[in-house]
């Protein structure tokens, strides 16, 4: 990629307060489960990625761009970003809509989680909230497609998100995009509209499958690589990375085809998977910004995801880069 004077990551889109509740079991409808503990934390891909990168002690600038309510949750998000040296000059406060929030129910014994989401102000986040003349960031990371109602809407045959990404690339930023594993009636159409203005697509196997119209085996790295190649052929400019519980694959526009197994973690290690995909994305973004070879990016990304699992919240498990990488020496890698 060409050298540039631009530095840093501008994370754009969902800024959410997560209420993480650890429960004893997921109940059947009409039945009761016990909440064992609860905490408030950052939520939403852009917010999680920024907090992850801050915890990784990156030396490049971090900035937030989104829409939150002018309410206690919105003020909490703004203060939390400022406390972690994240620029909030493009984090807008809405007088009309409440801050988006999610109740994330995590089963204690398995770490599996289920989300109940209030869309709030994120639904009204628009191109007008993202002025690229006011940033010197090198990478724009947008998340999540399928969970930003205004950006997911179509105008003139393309989504508003595609227009935002076009504007970012025109201003000299590289674009990185993540999606939400949501059963959206226009999932495929929204994804396909954005692909030609995405430099780096980082998604899981569910989102990849919904985009190409298949149910993909998360253990089958060959199938995942074929899907990544298909997404490249549909317009992604530089890299398509698909991550699963078992590992990740990456296909590049210049012909590389790589895979990376996840860490071989012991039973009971995971305290919750909330935010693990965003931690993976943070590792990829760090490697991209610091010009790591792609195999090194994948290795760091699976280590960041493993670090995330140490805490039920999205970002409190993250550590400085060298400490994340040390997990590979501690546990080794599984089969993939």
N, C-alpha and C positions, 0 to 999 in steps of 0.2 A: 504494500500500500504506500502511496506517496507520503513523503514527509510534510508536516504541516506545523504551523505555529500554534494551532489550536491544542488545548489541553483540557482534560477532564471529561466527566460524564454528566449529562443533563438527563434526569429520569423523569418521564412524562406520563401522566395518566392517573391511575387509581391511587389515591391516598385515603387510607381506611384505618379506623381504629378497630383492632381485633380484640374481642373479649374471649380469651382462651379458657375454656372450662374443661378440666379433666374429670371424666365421669367413670363410674364403675362398669357400665355396660351400655351399649346402645339399645334403647327400649323399643319394643314393638309399639305400634300405634295404640293409644289409649293407656299405655302403661307408664311406669315411673322409673327413672334412673336417678342415682345420687350424684351430686356434684361434689367432688373430693377436694378440688382447689380451683381457683380462678385468678386470672391476672389480665391486665390491660397491656396491649403492646401495639407496635406498628403492624400495618397490614396493607395488602395490595402490592403488586409487583414492583413499581417504581420506588415506593417507600421502603419496602423490604430490601431491595438491592442497594439503595443508598445507605441504609443502616448497616447492612452487611459489609459494604466497602469501607465504611467508617470503622467498623470493628476490626477489619483486616489491616487497619493503619495505613491506608494508601496515601501517597504523597501528592496526588493530583487533585484538582478541585472537584467538588461534588455539588450539584444543584438540583433543586426540586421545581417541577412545573405541574400544577394541578389546581383543582378547585375544591375547597373545603368550606364548611359552614362557618359563619362568624358566631360560633357557639363554644361551649367548654371543650368539646372534642377537637374542634378546629384549632382553637388556641393551644391545646395540648400538643397537637401535631406540629404546629409552628415552633413552639418552644423546644420540643424534642429534637427537631431538625437543627435548630440553632445550637443546642447543647452538644450536637455531634458535628459541628462545623460544616453544616450543609446550608448552602445559600438558598434563601427562601424568597428572593425578590420576584420570582415568577410563580409563587404559591399564592393563589388568589383566595380572598375570603368573600363568600357569598352571603348577602343579606337575606336571600330568598329561600335557600335550601339548606337542610341540615347536613352535617358531615356524615359521610358514608360509614357504616360500621358493620361488622360481622361477628356473630356468635360462632366460634369454632369449637365444636364438641370433640374432644379427644378421648378415646377409650384407653384407660390406664394400662391395660394388659397388652395391648397390641400397638398403640401409637396411631391407629387409624383415626381419621378425622372426618367430620361432616360439617358443612357450613350452612348457616342461615344468615342471609345478607340483606341489609337495607341499602338500596342503591344510592339514595341521597344525592348530594351535590355532584358526585362523579358523573351522573347521568347527563349533566348539562355542560360538562367540560368540552370546549370547542377550540377550533383553530385560533380564534381571536385571543385565547388565553396564552398562546405560545408564540412570543415574539423572538424570532431567531436573530434579529439585529441586536438583541440585548444579551447574547451569550457568546462566549469564546470556547464553549465546550467542543470537544472533538467527536464525541459519540452521543447520539440521542438513543435512549432506551425507552421504548413505548410499551406499556402493558396496562391492562390486558385487553386485546381485542376480544369481543363478545361480552365485555362488562363495562363498556363506555357507550351508553345509548346514543348520544349525539354523534360520536365519532363512528359508530357502527351503522349510522343511517346513510342512505344513498342519495347523492345529488348528481344529476347529469351522468348517470351510469357508473359512477365510482363512489366509494365511501368517503366520508369526510376524513377518516383516518388516512386514507391513501393521499388525499390532498395535503394533509399535515406532513406526512412523510416526504412527499415530493418537495414541499417547501424547505424541509430540513436539508435534504440532499442538495437542493439548489443553493442553499446558504453555506454549503461546504462541510456539513456534518455527515458522518457515517451513521446509518440507521440500524438499530437492533430492535427486534420485536419479539414479544411473548404473547401467548394467548391464554384464555381461561377455559378449563375443561367444563364447559356448560352446554346443555342441550338447547342451543339457539336454533330457531327454525331456518335462519339464513347463514348458518355457520360457514358452509362451503363458499357461498357467494361473497361473504365479508372477507374471508381469508384470501380468496383468489384475487379480489380487487387490490389488496395490499401487497401481494407478493412481488410485483415488478418494481416496487419502490423500497424494498427491504434489502439492505446489504447483508445482515446477519439475522437469521431466524433460529431461535432457540425455543423448542417446544417439547412436550412429552408425547408418548406414543398415542395417547387418546386423541389429542389435538391434531396430530399428524394424520391419524386414521380418519377423523371427521373431515379433514381438508381433502383427502384423496378418495374418500368413500369406501374405506375398508376398516375392518377390525383387526388390528395388528398384534401379533404375539410379542409381548415385551421382552421375551427371552431370545428371540430370533434376530441376531445382529445382521444377518444377510438380508432379511426382509426389511428391517429398519433402514439399512443402507440403500436398498432399492427405492424405498419411499423417499428418503432424503434426495436421491438423484431425481426422482419425479418432481419434487418440490423445486429443485433447481431449474428443471426444464420448464416449470410454470412461471419462472421469472425472477426468483431470488438471485441477487447479484453475486455474492461472494461465498457465504457458508450457510449450510443447513445442518443444525445439530439437533438430534432427537435423543432425549434422555429418558431412561426408565429406572425402575427399582434395581435392575440388574447391571446397568451400565449405560453407555452412551455411544452414539456413532456421529460422525461428521463427514459430510460430502462438500467439497469445495468446487467453485466454478473453474478452477484450473486443474481439476482432475484428481485431487487427493481423496482417498477413501480410508477413513480411520475409525477404529473402535477402541473403547476404554472400559474395562470392567469396573463395577462399583467396588468399594472396600468390603472385605470379608468381616463384617461386624458381628460380635458375639450376641447371643440371645440376651435380651434385656437391655441392650445398649440404647435403643431408641426410646426417647421420652416423648416423642411426637414428631410427625412428619410435616407439620404446618410450616410452610416457607422453604422446604427443602429444594423445590424447583427454582425458587428465586435465588437461593444460595448458590445453586449450580450456575445460574445465569451470572451472578456476581463474579464467580471464578472465571467464567468465560470472558466477561467484560474486562476484568483486570488483565488477563492474559492478552486480550486484543489491544488494550491501551498500552501495555508495556511491551508489545511486539514479540510475545512468546511464539514459538512454533506451535502449530495447532495441537499436536499431541501433548505438549506441555499444558496448554489451556485445558484440555480435557482432563488431564490428571489433576490439576488444581481444582477444576469444577467438581469432580466427584469427591474430592477431599473436603471442599467447602460444604457440599451437601451432607456428608457424613458428620462434619462438625455441627451443622444445624440440628441434627437429630438428637444432640445431647441435651436439648432444652425444649419444652413444649411450645415456647413462643418462636416466632420466625427468625429472630436474629441474635438472641442472647447466647446461643451456642457458638457463634462465630468467633474466631481468634485471628491474630496476625497471620499473614500469609505463610510464614515459615512454620508456624504451629499447626496450621491446617495441613500443610504438606507432610508434616511429621506423622500424621495419622496413617499415611500409607506405609511408613516404615514399621509402625506399631502393629497394624492389622493385616497388611498385605491386601491383594486383590482377589476377588472371587472368579468364577467361571462366567464367560459371556460369549 
